[in-house]
Amino acid sequence: MPDQKTVQALKDVANKLRINSIKATCASNSGHPTSCCSAAEIMSVLFFHTMRYKADDPGHRSNDRFVLSKGHAAPILYAAWAEAGFVKESDLLNLRKIDSDLEGHPTPKLPYVDVATGSLGQGLSAACGMAYTGKSFDRASYRVYCLMGDGECSEGSVWEAMAFAAHYNLNNLVAIMDVNRLGQSDPAPLQHDMEVYRKRCEAFGWKAIVVDGHDVEALCQAFSEAQKTPDRPTCIVAKTYKGKGLKGIEDELNWHGKPIPKDMVDGLLNDLQGQIKNPAKTLFPQPPNDDVAPVDPSLITLSEPPTYKNGDKVATRRAYGSALAKLGSSSNRVVALDGDTKNSTFSINFMKMFADRFIECFIAEQNMVGVAIGCAARDRAVVFVSTFAAFLSRAYDQIRMGAISQSNVNFVGSHCGISIGEDGPSQMALEDLAMFRAIPTCTVFYPSDAVSTERAVEIAANTKGMCFIRTSRPDTAILYTAKEPFEIGVAKVVRQSDSDVVTVIGAGVTLHEALAAADMLKSEGKNIRVIDPFTIKPLDAKTILTSAKATGGRIITVEDHYKEGGLGEAVLSAVAHEPGIVVTRLAVTSVPRSGKPQELLDLHGISAKHIANAVRQEFAN
């Protein structure tokens, strides 16, 4: 426990953090000073007594990790790093300005921020990923701390993360609930019922410690107790007051997200300054144990090339499992997460070989994506996440925040489209291309055979930013040899002649339907050009335009996806400024139903016979 001089110094730091949070939000005339003030003692004790880190090297691999899940309290995080000496105190006054990286909510533009926060309820999942990585992959002594608000505890993803952390006995993880009673527009549902918070945490398998969140000695004791808990994560449930220390504002509604009025600022700052007993006393964090190996940045390749033969039929989802296992053999940085679908996504192949690098996340897709983002932080792991593509829509907010976090997570969505057949529409991903095309950092792969799937997995492992690989359920023919080169943004022309009348672009199962249509039409004396785009984002506009111009400006796109946001719209965007190009789109245009795959392709107009009819119509026109 700290001596009395240190206790007073920690109290003083808490008030300095309040002062700088108020000054910063006044300078920007926006922000959340009251949300900062409730957490001041927590931040003081964490950063200047409990956490071990190098203040001059915030991203050091051995440092303790900190996640500010209540991201709107960003000013107090910036103030803490100013107190630690990494940020200039004068820079705090640039909060939220266009040329400052001190944004309204934290992002990894800052070297001391690992994941972006601000969409509430997500920070604990990322912290779980960091803690799992520290315990199971790095096998290191760094600890992970996540500061949460009580309002965000209404989010289901928080409790998914609580269940995950307890299941995996993440004793290196500490969550701190800043229970300041008040939300944005109303009190939080439990207000200050600390006993219910405690019981809920314990019911989820955590050690729960209820403390006065403004008592630095109690906080020091609680963090010490957490460090000594050997078998489970700890949640420190801190009773605090929103706007603590601000007369006339503390514990009052309607102050969320508002800077302090100008006529109140000087009086409140003077009150806080008057509580600082020894402004000259400086606290320094303890350095970490330097026990984390540096990352090997080498290119990660398949341990052996694809071994499929001409004439084989293999589902692309199965090829994903094969490729993932090969990557795992090449690099111990490769880890896989799955949502209880591993025997369908075929990530089970990886699990059988590398169980120590496989994380079963169960049916909790929001948490799974958050954990993946945490695992990938500081480049500690190359992460692949798989489930049915339809279920990734449940975690779209986490995926969106992953882009803001500059994360390098790779997503693999199986069972895309109506071609899955009898399982019916709830299992069919028909929006996933639109989803991932809208993510600014995302490369979207849509391989059409097992060879291109293995190469997509290999390329994704080495691609900066997020990747999405769309895999299919049906077995499809091998199109390429093992030596075929693949690149992001480079399409393959898989069928062509000097007399092609239309360019047809398909992907996945619809590419095979297009090839079947080409065979039908050839018997009628009509030739078509068939293109496999390989990546939908970026799309190979050059190859598409060259082919379109060679086929009279006629393009037909065919996709196992809804019409909105998929392959057809990507092609339309690519040719939008080219005169004389006409694009006909074949896609799923209504909610499907159960049936055999071929029946559904026929019913929704994306089978070979419908492609052939569309070509005949173009030819007739």
Secondary structure, DSSP 8 states (H G I E B T S, - for coil): ---HHHHHHHHHHHHHHHHHHHHHHHHHT-S-HHHHHHTHHHHHHIIIII-B--TT-TT-TTS-EEEESSGGGHHHHHHHHHHTTSS-GGGGGGTT-TT-S--SS--TTSTT-SS---STT-HHHHHHHHHHIIIIIS-----EEEEEESGGGGSHHHHHHHHHHHHTT-TTEEEEEEE-SB-SSSB-TTTT-HHHHHHHHHHTT-EEEEEETT-HHHHHHHHHHHHT--SS-EEEEEE--TTTT-TTTTT-SS-TT----HHHHHHHHHHHHHT-S-TT-----B----------------SS-----TT-EEEHHHHHHHHHHHHHHH-TTEEEEESS-HHHHSTHHHHHH-GGGEEE--S-HHHHHHHHHHHHGGG--EEEEEEEGGGGGGGHHHHHHHHHTT---EEEEESBSGGG-TT-GGG-BSSHHHHHHTSTT-EEE---SHHHHHHHHHHHHT-SS-EEEE--SSEEE--S-TT----TT--EEEE--TTEEEEEEE-THHHHHHHHHHHHHHTTT-EEEEEE-SEEES--HHHHHHHHHHTTTEEEEEEEEESTTSHHHHHHHHHTT-TT-EEEEEEE-S------HHHHHHHTT-SHHHHHHHHHHHHH-
